[in-house]
Amino acid sequence: MQRDITVPFTVVQDENGAWCAAAALSAEAFANGEGATRDAAIADLREAIVLLVAEIGVPDQLTVTVETD
């Protein structure tokens, strides 16, 4: 069974050209990702979110979709 969560995030390019992605799972739980490209920053953020969710669980305010194979 796979669980998908919807997490709003932002992506910006800094003054050095690096891409930074950020998301807040709750008021106390944040995840960040960085990369040379926008897609790389989002992929890094996705990995950080997976680790954070494994640690704190899915906050109530996020949307959870459960898919079964």
C-alpha positions in Angstrom: 0.0 0.0 0.0 1.3 3.4 -0.9 0.3 6.6 0.8 0.6 9.9 -1.0 0.5 13.2 0.8 0.0 16.6 -0.7 2.5 19.1 0.7 2.5 22.8 -0.5 6.1 24.0 -1.2 8.1 26.9 -2.6 11.1 26.8 -5.0 13.4 29.7 -5.5 16.8 30.3 -7.1 19.3 32.0 -5.0 21.8 34.7 -6.0 24.5 32.0 -6.8 22.2 30.1 -9.1 21.4 27.2 -6.7 17.8 26.1 -6.4 16.2 25.9 -2.9 12.8 24.1 -2.1 11.0 24.4 1.2 7.9 23.0 2.7 6.2 23.2 6.1 4.4 20.0 7.3 3.2 21.9 10.4 4.1 25.0 12.3 7.0 23.1 14.0 8.1 20.8 11.2 9.9 22.0 8.1 11.7 20.3 5.2 14.2 21.8 2.8 15.9 20.6 -0.5 18.6 22.0 -2.6 19.9 21.3 -6.1 21.6 22.6 -9.2 18.3 22.5 -11.0 14.7 23.1 -10.0 13.9 19.4 -10.4 16.9 18.4 -8.3 15.8 20.7 -5.5 12.3 19.3 -5.6 13.6 15.7 -5.6 15.9 16.5 -2.6 12.9 18.1 -0.8 10.8 15.0 -1.5 13.4 12.8 0.2 13.5 15.2 3.2 9.7 15.1 3.5 9.7 11.3 3.4 12.3 11.2 6.3 10.4 13.8 8.2 7.0 12.0 7.8 8.7 8.8 9.0 9.8 10.6 12.1 6.7 12.7 13.0 3.9 11.1 11.0 1.5 12.9 8.7 0.1 16.1 10.2 -3.7 16.4 10.2 -3.8 19.4 8.0 -2.2 17.6 5.0 -4.2 15.6 2.5 -3.5 11.9 2.4 -4.4 9.6 -0.5 -4.0 5.9 -0.1 -3.4 3.7 -3.1 -3.6 0.0 -3.1 -1.9 -2.2 -5.7 
